[in-house]
């Protein structure tokens, strides 16, 4: 099932990092095509696996899993505590989150995530939210576009592109991925066009789905529901996300400095298991180029 929909990155490393106890309760916070969930279920005997995904296509994939230990929640992982409560769960033994976008979403032109196919500038993971990529491109002011492209897309000429977008849309709305690509083509570094397009599309997707705020909410809730000794395993593909995950694991918060109690003890729910992130093998990168930018961080509840 999972292979044609999405090839999970570092599958073996993720499962090993979770250190699954057959009787435990585990979370797959980003179900996607279900590759990680299926691998987790092979180790669960008598325990539970609760998976989250806000995407309708992921929900349809989840319906194919008929396993008595499996529960699917059609929701963003930022609602972790709420849905665990609804399912009668107060604490868990491990949580896995793969922050990447699934191959299926990218390869579906109608979703607007792809830089390769023409489609509507949509990019919503959850079709019920009102903000689309087209709305951002056509309605955000130049300063807001500059900030998003620079911060989330990490492109060097964010200000220039923001200005170009605002000038272009005066004459005609930019509503399709191909229209945006043609505009970006003038500003992309030669020979690195595809990477540049991907960075801009990533920035828009992160803004549409409010991904950074959702990740922050999720991380704090993960600390609250995790049993002592439980593992938090997170795969990220973007330096901003990786920095947030790293800070949270090391300091107990995504930004700012460590907080300490009256006795000088650091107040944080986790301690990092690996000082440096685990990266994909050359062999895996050859087979699945999306694994190239993946960083796997593992922490244990203290």
TAZI-V453165 format. One record per residue. N is the residue number from 1. RES is the residue in one small letter. SS is DSSP state (2 for helix, 1 for strand, 0 for the rest). BURIAL is # if it has 24 or more other ideal C-beta (glycine too) atoms within 12 Angstrom, else .. Layout:
N RES SS BURIAL
N RES SS BURIAL
//
This chain:
1 x 0 #
2 x 2 #
3 x 2 .
4 x 2 .
5 x 2 #
6 x 0 #
7 x 0 #
8 x 0 #
9 x 0 #
10 x 0 #
11 x 2 #
12 x 2 .
13 x 2 #
14 x 2 #
15 x 2 #
16 x 2 .
17 x 2 #
18 x 2 #
19 x 0 #
20 x 0 #
21 x 0 .
22 x 0 .
23 x 0 .
24 x 0 #
25 x 1 #
26 x 1 #
27 x 1 #
28 x 1 #
29 x 0 #
30 x 0 #
31 x 0 #
32 x 0 #
33 x 0 #
34 x 0 #
35 x 2 #
36 x 2 #
37 x 2 #
38 x 2 #
39 x 2 #
40 x 2 #
41 x 2 #
42 x 0 .
43 x 0 #
44 x 0 #
45 x 0 .
46 x 0 .
47 x 0 #
48 x 1 #
49 x 1 #
50 x 1 #
51 x 1 #
52 x 1 #
53 x 0 #
54 x 0 #
55 x 0 #
56 x 2 .
57 x 2 #
58 x 2 #
59 x 2 #
60 x 2 .
61 x 2 #
62 x 2 #
63 x 0 .
64 x 0 .
65 x 0 #
66 x 0 .
67 x 0 .
68 x 0 .
69 x 0 #
70 x 1 #
71 x 1 #
72 x 1 #
73 x 1 #
74 x 0 #
75 x 0 #
76 x 0 #
77 x 2 #
78 x 2 #
79 x 2 #
80 x 2 #
81 x 2 #
82 x 2 .
83 x 2 #
84 x 2 #
85 x 2 .
86 x 2 .
87 x 0 #
88 x 0 .
89 x 0 #
90 x 0 .
91 x 0 #
92 x 1 #
93 x 1 #
94 x 1 #
95 x 1 #
96 x 1 #
97 x 1 #
98 x 1 #
99 x 0 #
100 x 0 #
101 x 0 #
102 x 0 #
103 x 2 #
104 x 2 #
105 x 2 #
106 x 2 #
107 x 2 .
108 x 0 #
109 x 2 .
110 x 2 .
111 x 2 #
112 x 0 #
113 x 0 #
114 x 0 #
115 x 0 #
116 x 0 .
117 x 0 .
118 x 0 .
119 x 0 #
120 x 1 #
121 x 0 #
122 x 0 #
123 x 0 #
124 x 0 #
125 x 0 #
126 x 0 #
127 x 0 .
128 x 0 .
129 x 0 .
130 x 0 .
131 x 0 #
132 x 0 #
133 x 2 #
134 x 2 #
135 x 2 #
136 x 2 #
137 x 2 #
138 x 2 #
139 x 2 .
140 x 0 #
141 x 0 .
142 x 2 #
143 x 2 .
144 x 2 .
145 x 2 #
146 x 2 #
147 x 2 .
148 x 2 #
149 x 2 #
150 x 2 .
151 x 2 #
152 x 0 #
153 x 0 #
154 x 0 #
155 x 0 #
156 x 0 .
157 x 0 .
158 x 2 #
159 x 2 .
160 x 2 .
161 x 2 #
162 x 2 #
163 x 2 .
164 x 2 #
165 x 2 #
166 x 2 #
167 x 2 .
168 x 2 #
169 x 2 #
170 x 2 .
171 x 2 .
172 x 0 .
173 x 0 .
174 x 0 #
175 x 0 .
176 x 1 #
177 x 2 #
178 x 2 .
179 x 2 #
180 x 2 #
181 x 2 #
182 x 2 .
183 x 2 #
184 x 2 #
185 x 2 .
186 x 0 .
187 x 0 #
188 x 0 #
189 x 0 .
190 x 0 .
191 x 0 .
192 x 0 .
193 x 2 .
194 x 2 .
195 x 2 .
196 x 2 #
197 x 2 #
198 x 2 #
199 x 2 #
200 x 2 #
201 x 2 #
202 x 2 #
203 x 2 #
204 x 2 #
205 x 2 #
206 x 2 #
207 x 2 #
208 x 2 #
209 x 0 #
210 x 0 #
211 x 2 #
212 x 2 #
213 x 2 .
214 x 2 #
215 x 2 #
216 x 2 #
217 x 2 #
218 x 2 #
219 x 2 #
220 x 2 #
221 x 2 #
222 x 2 #
223 x 2 #
224 x 2 #
225 x 2 #
226 x 1 #
227 x 1 #
228 x 1 .
229 x 1 .
230 x 1 #
231 x 1 #
232 x 1 #
233 x 1 #
234 x 1 #
235 x 1 #
236 x 1 #
237 x 0 #
238 x 0 #
239 x 2 .
240 x 2 #
241 x 2 #
242 x 2 #
243 x 2 #
244 x 2 #
245 x 2 #
246 x 2 #
247 x 2 #
248 x 2 #
249 x 2 #
250 x 2 #
251 x 2 #
252 x 0 #
253 x 0 #
254 x 0 #
255 x 0 .
256 x 0 .
257 x 0 .
258 x 0 .
259 x 0 .
260 x 1 .
261 x 0 .
262 x 0 .
263 x 0 .
264 x 0 .
265 x 0 .
266 x 1 .
267 x 0 .
268 x 0 #
269 x 0 #
270 x 1 #
271 x 1 #
272 x 1 #
273 x 0 #
274 x 0 #
275 x 0 .
276 x 0 .
277 x 0 #
278 x 1 #
279 x 0 .
280 x 0 #
281 x 0 .
282 x 2 .
283 x 2 .
284 x 2 .
285 x 2 .
286 x 2 .
287 x 2 .
288 x 0 #
289 x 2 .
290 x 2 #
291 x 2 #
292 x 2 .
293 x 2 #
294 x 0 #
295 x 1 #
296 x 1 #
297 x 1 #
298 x 1 #
299 x 1 #
300 x 1 #
301 x 1 #
302 x 0 .
//
